């Protein structure tokens, strides 16, 4: 699975968990487990997007050098 596919799949899972959290809030139920899962998925997404950001930044400023 490519990184792009993984991020897309992760984004879908985050949306599912968001919907589940919203439903539980409206019913007045506890949503601690879903909130923890949501936080972990966001952390993974930020980790991968941050890597891409720095890689692109490095290539933009130092196109001839390979680190």
C-alpha positions as a Markdown table, in Angstrom:
| # | Residue | x | y | z |
|---|---|---|---|---|
| 1 | Unk | 0.0 | 0.0 | 0.0 |
| 2 | Unk | 1.4 | 3.3 | -1.0 |
| 3 | Unk | 1.7 | 6.2 | 1.5 |
| 4 | Unk | -1.0 | 8.1 | -0.4 |
| 5 | Unk | -3.4 | 5.2 | -0.2 |
| 6 | Unk | -2.7 | 4.8 | 3.5 |
| 7 | Unk | -3.4 | 8.5 | 4.2 |
| 8 | Unk | -6.6 | 8.3 | 2.2 |
| 9 | Unk | -7.7 | 5.2 | 4.2 |
| 10 | Unk | -6.7 | 6.8 | 7.4 |
| 11 | Unk | -8.8 | 9.9 | 6.5 |
| 12 | Unk | -11.9 | 7.7 | 5.9 |
| 13 | Unk | -11.4 | 6.0 | 9.3 |
| 14 | Unk | -11.1 | 9.4 | 11.0 |
| 15 | Unk | -14.4 | 10.5 | 9.5 |
| 16 | Unk | -16.1 | 7.3 | 10.6 |
| 17 | Unk | -14.8 | 7.8 | 14.2 |
| 18 | Unk | -15.9 | 11.4 | 14.1 |
| 19 | Unk | -19.5 | 10.3 | 13.1 |
| 20 | Unk | -19.5 | 7.8 | 15.9 |
| 21 | Unk | -18.3 | 10.3 | 18.5 |
| 22 | Unk | -21.0 | 12.8 | 17.3 |
| 23 | Unk | -23.7 | 10.2 | 17.6 |
| 24 | Unk | -22.6 | 9.3 | 21.1 |
| 25 | Unk | -22.5 | 12.9 | 22.2 |
| 26 | Unk | -26.0 | 13.4 | 21.0 |
| 27 | Unk | -27.2 | 10.4 | 22.9 |
| 28 | Unk | -25.2 | 11.4 | 26.0 |
| 29 | Unk | -23.0 | 8.3 | 26.0 |
| 30 | Unk | -19.3 | 8.1 | 26.9 |
| 31 | Unk | -17.0 | 8.3 | 24.0 |
| 32 | Unk | -13.6 | 8.0 | 25.6 |
| 33 | Unk | -12.4 | 5.0 | 23.6 |
| 34 | Unk | -13.3 | 6.6 | 20.3 |
| 35 | Unk | -11.6 | 9.9 | 21.3 |
| 36 | Unk | -8.4 | 8.0 | 22.0 |
| 37 | Unk | -8.6 | 6.2 | 18.7 |
| 38 | Unk | -9.2 | 9.5 | 16.9 |
| 39 | Unk | -6.2 | 11.1 | 18.6 |
| 40 | Unk | -3.9 | 8.2 | 17.6 |
| 41 | Unk | -5.1 | 8.3 | 14.0 |
| 42 | Unk | -4.6 | 12.1 | 13.8 |
| 43 | Unk | -1.1 | 11.6 | 15.2 |
| 44 | Unk | -0.3 | 9.1 | 12.5 |
| 45 | Unk | -1.6 | 11.3 | 9.8 |
| 46 | Unk | 0.4 | 14.3 | 11.0 |
| 47 | Unk | 3.5 | 12.2 | 11.2 |
| 48 | Unk | 3.3 | 11.1 | 7.5 |
| 49 | Unk | 2.3 | 14.5 | 6.2 |
| 50 | Unk | 5.1 | 16.2 | 8.2 |
| 51 | Unk | 7.6 | 13.9 | 6.6 |
| 52 | Unk | 6.3 | 14.8 | 3.2 |
| 53 | Unk | 6.4 | 18.5 | 4.0 |
| 54 | Unk | 10.1 | 18.3 | 5.1 |
| 55 | Unk | 11.1 | 16.1 | 2.2 |
| 56 | Unk | 9.5 | 18.6 | -0.3 |
| 57 | Unk | 11.0 | 21.5 | 1.5 |
| 58 | Unk | 14.5 | 19.9 | 1.3 |
| 59 | Unk | 14.1 | 19.1 | -2.4 |
| 60 | Unk | 13.0 | 22.7 | -3.1 |
| 61 | Unk | 16.0 | 24.3 | -1.4 |
| 62 | Unk | 18.6 | 21.7 | -2.1 |
| 63 | Unk | 17.7 | 20.0 | -5.4 |
| 64 | Unk | 21.2 | 18.9 | -6.3 |
| 65 | Unk | 22.2 | 17.4 | -2.9 |
| 66 | Unk | 21.0 | 14.1 | -1.6 |
| 67 | Unk | 20.8 | 13.8 | 2.2 |
